[in-house]
């Protein structure tokens, strides 16, 4: 009986930690990008960011060239949409920001909604992509999908914020 209870608890903990149901109480950082088609909505998006409790730690506007765009989206390089993605993301400047708050990655992903803006309009009508995006490619914004992606993407644009070991340089404990 006790063994079954312990196994059940361990299984529950494993499932909760995988699903993210137990949110950390530590602040985390994520990368937010307003893509070329979303720049007309910058004021609205920043207002949503502020009203949702995020702090914008860093922000810059950049124009990616093909080489940097291909490097940023390298995990998609084998996908059929990759050339179109690179062409789109280099079609104009992008606004990149480092956002911080407790549960920043999941909360930002929830705010932006599904990748396909057409689907977002139906399933998540109040999301940023539903309001500002057009389709799967022209979906207005980007958000890191994991802690590892956030570290990589933040260091891509803001190298000074992340050390070589992948630890946050601004963290108080060492």
N, C-alpha and C positions, 0 to 999 in steps of 0.2 A: 504494500500500500504506500509506504513512505517513499520507496524507490520510484513508483509510478508518479507520485506527486512531484518529486524532484525532476524527473525526466520531463514531465508536463511543463513545469516552470522553466526549465532550460530551453525547451522548444519554443515556448511563448516568448522568452527573451530574445532568442535568435530571430524569430519572425518579426517582432517589434523593431529590433535594431536594423533589420534589412529593409523594412517598409518605411522607416523613418518616423514611426508613430511616437517615439520618445524623442522629442526635440531637445537639443542641447540648450543649456542655459548660458553658454558662452557665445559671445558675438562671433559671427563669421563674415567673411567677405565674399562677394561675388562680382563678376564682371557683367555690366549691362552695356549693350550697344544699341544705339538708335541708328538704324540702317538708312541708306540714302533716301528711300521712299518715306521714311518716318520723320525726317528732319522738320517738316512742316508742323508736326505734332509735338515738338520738343517741349514747349511750355506745358502742355497737358500732361505729358509723360513725367516731367519733373515734378509737377504738382501731385500726381499719383504716388510717385516715389516718396515725396515728403509726407503726404497724408497717411502713408502706410508704415511710417516709423523708420524708414531707412535714413542713414546718413550718407551723403555723397562725400567720400574721402578724397577722391581725385577725379578730375574730369579733363578731357581734352578732345579736340576735334582733329581728325586726321584724314588724309586721302591715301588709301591703300593702293599700292601698285600691284600688278599681277603676281609678282614674286611673293610679296608679303601676304597677299590674300590667299594664295595657294598654300603658304606655310601655315597661316592661321587656321585654315579649313582642311589641313592635311589628312585628318581622319576620314574625310569624305572623298579623297582623291580617286578612289576606284569606282565611285558611284557615277551613274550616267548623267546626273544633274550637275556634276562638279564644274565643267567648263562654263555652264550658264551661271552658276553661283559666283564664280570668280568674276565673270563679266559684270554681273549685277552689283556685287559689293564694291567694285572699282568704278562704278558709274558716277559716283559722287562722294563727297566726304561722309564720314560717319562720326558720331559723337560717342565716345567711350567713357564709362564711369566705373569707379570702384564703389560699390554699395556695401554698407555694413549694418548689421543688426543681428539679433538672435534669429537663427534659422533663415538667414538671408537667401541662401541658394533656393530652397524649396519655396519660400514666400515669393521671391521674384519670379520663379517659374510659374507659380499659381497666378500671379498678377498678369503675366504676359499671355497665358493661355496656350492652347494647342498650336503646334507648328503651322498647320494649315488654317489660314485666316478665314477661309470660307466655312470650314467646319466649326471654328471658334465662334463665328457669328450665330451658329445654331446651338452649340453645346455650352459655350461660355460667353454669352453676349455682352457681359460687362468687362471682359478682359481687354488688355491693350491691343492685342492682335485683332480681336473682333471689331474694335472701334476704329483702328488705324490701318490695319493690314488689308491686303487684297487677295492673296492666295498663299500657296506653300512657299514660294520663293520670295515674293514681295510681301513679307509678313511683318515689316516695320521694326522689329526689335530682336535682339539676341540675348540669351542668358545662359550662363554656365550651368551644366547639368550635374556636376558633382564637385566635391572638394578638390579632387585632382585636376579637373578641367578648370576650375576657378583659379587655382595656383598657376597653371600653365598660361591661361588667358590673361590674367592680371600681369604676370611677368612679361608677356608679349608686348604689352603697351606701357607698363609701368615697372620696368625692371628693378628700380630702386626699392620697391615695396616688398620684394621677396628675395630671400637669401639663396645661395647656391644649394643649400640643403632643403629648400622648400619650406622653410619656417618663416613665419611672419616676423619681419624686422621690427615692427612696432609693438610686438608682444612684450608685456611687462616682465614675465618670468623667463629666466634663462637658466 
